[in-house]
Amino acid sequence: MRPAIRAAVTDDLPALVALDSLSFGSQAWSTVAWTDEFDRLAEDRVILVADEGSVVGYVVLLVPSVALDVVEVLRIAVTPAERGTGIGGQLMTAALARCAGRTVLLEVAASNESAVGLYRGFGFEQISRRRGYYGGGEDAVIMRWREEQ
Ligand SMILES: CC(C)(COP(=O)(O)OP(=O)(O)OC[C@H]1O[C@@H](n2cnc3c(N)ncnc32)[C@H](O)[C@@H]1OP(=O)(O)O)[C@@H](O)C(=O)NCCC(=O)NCCS
């Protein structure tokens, strides 16, 4: 069964905190940080979840409401047991559908092959590299997507 992609609601908060922790470990957002993301929904955040009866993935976008034509993908993750089954792609499709006419930027660890593969598959291109950005010799790659004209 393919999950439904829908906007996050406050009741999703515990599931998002848990999945974020599983996905990002020490870099996970705290409950306070996630609550702050929800508080910003009316302002400049879009949070989409993949729902299979439970939350199995999410994507968080920063969509400035004024002036800027640039959207940022802040976070995307899929529950470990269901990675590689297309859910990340479903989330990214839904996210980019909301980005018509805008440029989309994101930052990713250079060694994160699954994420870089996902982004490249959607036409994201590397526009810069920050050497040693994450420490431990890990570079950050900045990628950009533009809707084809
Ligand atoms: C990155 C992530 C969200 C991808 O989600 P996913 O559901 O596994 O991705 P999908 O199954 O939809 O795959 C979509 C595409 O991504 C790429 N991809 C997925 N897994 C990959 C892997 N292990 N290696 C290389 N490319 C991969 C492929 O291009 C794939 O397309 P294909 O299936 O046609 O080959 C998931 O691996 C994840 O949650 N990782 C941990 C969190 C994270 O690192 N997030 C990104 C940093 S913010």
The ligand as a Tripos MOL2 file, in Angstrom:
@<TRIPOS>MOLECULE
LIG
   48    50     1     0     0
SMALL
NO_CHARGES

@<TRIPOS>ATOM
      1 C1         17.0190    9.9710    1.9780 C.3       1 LIG1
      2 C2         15.7120    9.2230    2.2220 C.3       1 LIG1
      3 C3         14.6570   10.2080    2.7080 C.3       1 LIG1
      4 C4         15.2560    8.5810    0.8780 C.3       1 LIG1
      5 O1         13.9670    8.0500    1.0610 O.3       1 LIG1
      6 P1         13.5610    6.6430    0.4070 P.3       1 LIG1
      7 O2         12.1190    6.4170    0.6990 O.co2     1 LIG1
      8 O3         14.5030    5.6050    0.8470 O.co2     1 LIG1
      9 O4         13.7820    6.9620   -1.1370 O.3       1 LIG1
     10 P2         13.0360    6.2410   -2.3530 P.3       1 LIG1
     11 O5         12.8440    4.7920   -2.0480 O.co2     1 LIG1
     12 O6         11.8310    7.0320   -2.7150 O.co2     1 LIG1
     13 O7         14.1170    6.3950   -3.5030 O.3       1 LIG1
     14 C5         14.0500    7.4810   -4.4020 C.3       1 LIG1
     15 C6         15.3760    7.5800   -5.1250 C.3       1 LIG1
     16 O8         16.3890    7.9140   -4.1910 O.3       1 LIG1
     17 C7         17.5920    7.2980   -4.5870 C.3       1 LIG1
     18 N1         17.9960    6.3600   -3.5450 N.ar      1 LIG1
     19 C8         17.2490    5.8290   -2.5460 C.ar      1 LIG1
     20 N2         18.0140    5.0400   -1.7470 N.ar      1 LIG1
     21 C9         19.2630    5.0690   -2.2890 C.ar      1 LIG1
     22 C10        20.5050    4.4780   -1.9360 C.ar      1 LIG1
     23 N3         20.6150    3.6660   -0.8460 N.pl3     1 LIG1
     24 N4         21.6010    4.7530   -2.6950 N.ar      1 LIG1
     25 C11        21.5090    5.5820   -3.7790 C.ar      1 LIG1
     26 N5         20.3470    6.1660   -4.1760 N.ar      1 LIG1
     27 C12        19.2490    5.9160   -3.4430 C.ar      1 LIG1
     28 C13        17.3270    6.5790   -5.8710 C.3       1 LIG1
     29 O9         17.5880    7.4820   -6.9220 O.3       1 LIG1
     30 C14        15.8580    6.3110   -5.7840 C.3       1 LIG1
     31 O10        15.2610    6.1720   -7.0310 O.3       1 LIG1
     32 P3         14.9990    4.6760   -7.6300 P.3       1 LIG1
     33 O11        14.2070    3.9470   -6.5900 O.co2     1 LIG1
     34 O12        14.2460    4.9570   -8.8820 O.co2     1 LIG1
     35 O13        16.3560    4.0940   -7.8160 O.co2     1 LIG1
     36 C15        15.9030    8.0680    3.2630 C.3       1 LIG1
     37 O14        16.9920    7.2650    2.8640 O.3       1 LIG1
     38 C16        16.1590    8.5580    4.6910 C.2       1 LIG1
     39 O15        15.2050    8.7560    5.4600 O.2       1 LIG1
     40 N6         17.4250    8.7260    5.0710 N.am      1 LIG1
     41 C17        17.7580    9.1690    6.4460 C.3       1 LIG1
     42 C18        17.4750   10.6380    6.6460 C.3       1 LIG1
     43 C19        18.2960   11.4810    5.7040 C.2       1 LIG1
     44 O16        19.4780   11.2590    5.5140 O.2       1 LIG1
     45 N7         17.6320   12.4810    5.0940 N.am      1 LIG1
     46 C20        18.2710   13.3710    4.1250 C.3       1 LIG1
     47 C21        19.0770   14.4540    4.7610 C.3       1 LIG1
     48 S1         18.0550   15.8110    5.2490 S.3       1 LIG1
@<TRIPOS>BOND
     1     1     2 1
     2     2     3 1
     3     2     4 1
     4     2    36 1
     5     4     5 1
     6     5     6 1
     7     6     7 2
     8     6     8 1
     9     6     9 1
    10     9    10 1
    11    10    11 2
    12    10    12 1
    13    10    13 1
    14    13    14 1
    15    14    15 1
    16    15    16 1
    17    15    30 1
    18    16    17 1
    19    17    18 1
    20    17    28 1
    21    18    19 ar
    22    18    27 ar
    23    19    20 ar
    24    20    21 ar
    25    21    22 ar
    26    21    27 ar
    27    22    23 1
    28    22    24 ar
    29    24    25 ar
    30    25    26 ar
    31    26    27 ar
    32    28    29 1
    33    28    30 1
    34    30    31 1
    35    31    32 1
    36    32    33 2
    37    32    34 1
    38    32    35 1
    39    36    37 1
    40    36    38 1
    41    38    39 2
    42    38    40 1
    43    40    41 1
    44    41    42 1
    45    42    43 1
    46    43    44 2
    47    43    45 1
    48    45    46 1
    49    46    47 1
    50    47    48 1
@<TRIPOS>SUBSTRUCTURE
     1 LIG1         1 GROUP 0 **** ****
